[in-house]
């Protein structure tokens, strides 16, 4: 028969065991909840590259593939590789780059593809996945130089990253030079019959970091991001003359969960343009100018069944400096009966320096005296803490659709001064919209006009 003391000890041990088990279960549940919280918005089954990793430092378990080490092998080892459109297998630089990539891609661990200092002239480059590498870093010390002969670029891109996962494109002093000057001059008189190739196109990639890259003189866009998920762009310099046509800095379409930050974009078209299907974007700490500002759109242009446009939503644009740009923040849609939506958008903490159209929402984009109105519905748009100078008297210009007037426009603390050469008072204009206002309002709130 157990003594009272032994019974008490046994009871105490039993309680401790139960408490320990409950604590483990609670901790595990909290861990799962925490993981769900961190992973929210990353896409099903996706694991983001950690923000704390210093990709410049080579890790002990990382294998280095130097493209120059493949130069000798490139002379004879490409017989089993069939060059694709625009890929010139007679170019030594192209051969060694492709060989080095194939080796790094198939490495069963962390791999780093290094471009040493120097110039590498190449035609179309396809970096196509999937890869066995658990993480692949492209490190650019040297300069990639694009062709001037347009016949060597039959694709809508010069460099293409496609179907890759956990990839880093790291600039370490190198430059991507598209040599687009000749193309711009041919396009300027009457425009281009077709959009020329961009410097870099990203297709169907997941979990990618593009950091420290310098891109100049593209024939069209610097970067075109299509059907990607969880992309991070930071510390970029994207440059082209202010007269260069179609040279958007970053253009996106059908892409989710993107962060663009701490970059300078000085180009001839939109610094950043968000096409249809751009969802959950965080854009911050950007200097834009020259250029056409940061735009949502253009939307509502293509109504073909196989190209049905998707909505743009969940956009955060903050801490931006626009310097000498044609536009600041812009939403643009065509006056066509093609349905779409733009909603849940925040423009915050933005400085304007001598901007022609600081705030412009244009639903008659690229068309004068249109017979139809846009079927793109704009709603839930928040414009807050905008300050600086306007080069034109109409600093806030909201021109919405007659069929689908804008709703839920919120303007708070707008403080703009007119500094144009002609004497005028700073004003605002609102057509088919009735914004709400708070805080400072200069120019004064507009009188809504419905057409």
C-alpha positions, 0 to 999 in steps of 0.5 A, a space after each residue: 500500500 502506497 504511503 501518503 508521501 509516495 502518493 504525493 510525489 507520484 501525483 506531482 510527477 504526473 502533473 509535471 508530465 501533463 503540463 510539459 505535454 500541454 506546453 509542447 502542444 501549445 508551442 507547436 501550435 503557436 509555431 504553426 500559427 507563426 509560420 502561417 502568419 509569416 508565409 501569408 501572401 507568399 503563395 502556396 508552397 513557396 519559401 521566400 529567400 531570407 532577407 538577412 542573407 548577405 549574398 555578396 559573401 560566399 558561403 562555405 557550402 556554396 560551389 563557385 562556377 566562374 564563366 571564364 573557366 569554361 572558355 576552353 571547353 566552349 570551343 568544342 563542348 557545344 555540339 550537343 546543344 541546339 541554339 535557340 532563336 537569337 542564340 549565336 553558338 558561334 560567339 565564344 562568350 555566349 558559349 562559355 556563359 551557357 556552359 557555365 550556367 548549365 553546370 551551375 544549374 545542375 549542381 545539387 546544392 548552393 551554386 554561384 555563377 561568377 562573371 569576372 571583370 571584363 566585357 562579355 558580348 553576347 546575343 540572346 541569353 536564355 537561363 531556363 529552369 528548373 535547376 537542381 541547385 537549391 540556390 543559384 547566385 548570378 554575380 556580375 562583376 563584368 559588363 554584359 554588352 548587347 548586340 546592335 544588330 536587331 536581327 540577332 534579337 528575334 525574341 521580346 528580350 535580350 536576356 531571359 530568366 525563366 522557370 527558376 526558383 531561389 535565384 539571386 541576380 547580384 550586381 557587384 560593379 558590372 553593367 547590363 548595357 542594351 546598346 539601344 541608341 540606334 533603335 530609339 532613333 529609328 522609333 522616334 519619327 513615327 514610333 516602333 511598329 513593334 516593341 523592341 526587346 527589353 534588357 532582361 525578362 523574368 518569366 514564371 520565376 519564384 523567390 528571386 532577388 535582384 540586387 545592386 544591378 546597373 542596367 543602361 540603354 535598353 532597346 525598350 524596358 529595362 526589366 519586364 516581369 511576367 507571371 512571377 511570384 515573390 520577387 525582390 528588387 533593391 539597390 538598382 540603377 536603371 538609366 537611359 536618356 529622357 528622350 528614349 522611347 519605351 524605356 520603362 524601368 520595371 514593367 510587371 504583368 500577372 505577377 504577385 508579391 513584389 518589393 521594389 526599394 532603395 533604387 534610382 530610376 532615370 529613364 525615358 518612360 515610366 520608372 515603374 509601370 504595373 500592368 494587369 494582374 499586378 497584385 500585392 506590391 510594396 514600392 518604397 524609397 525610389 528616386 524617379 527622374 527623368 521619366 514618366 513617373 510611377 503608373 498603374 496601367 495602362 489597362 483596358 486595351 486588349 480584349 481578346 479572350 485569350 488575353 483577358 486582363 486581371 485586376 490590379 490591387 494591394 499596391 503600396 507606393 511610399 517614400 518616393 522622390 519624383 524629380 523633373 518627371 512628366 508625371 508623379 503618381 498615375 493611373 491610366 486606362 483606355 476608353 474601351 469596353 474592356 472590364 477590369 478593376 484597380 482597387 486597394 491602392 495607397 500612395 503615401 509620403 511622396 515628394 514632387 520636384 518640378 513635376 508636370 502632372 503630380 497626381 493624374 488619374 486618366 481614364 481616357 489615356 491615349 485617346 481624344 474625344 473617345 466615343 466610348 468610356 473605360 470599363 475599368 473600375 477604379 476604387 479604394 484609392 488613398 493619396 496621402 502626404 504629397 508635397 512639393 512643386 508642380 510645373 503646371 497649374 493643374 496639379 491634381 487631375 482626376 478624369 474618371 470613366 463616365 460608365 464606371 465613375 471612380 469611388 472611394 478616392 481619399 486625399 489627405 495632406 496634399 501640399 503642392 505649389 505651382 512654379 511654372 513660367 506662366 502666371 497662374 493659380 494652382 488648381 485641381 480637376 475632378 471628372 466623374 469622381 467625388 474624392 473625400 478630403 482631409 488635412 492640408 489641401 493645396 490646391 483646393 478640393 475640386 468641384 466634381 463634374 459628371 459627364 
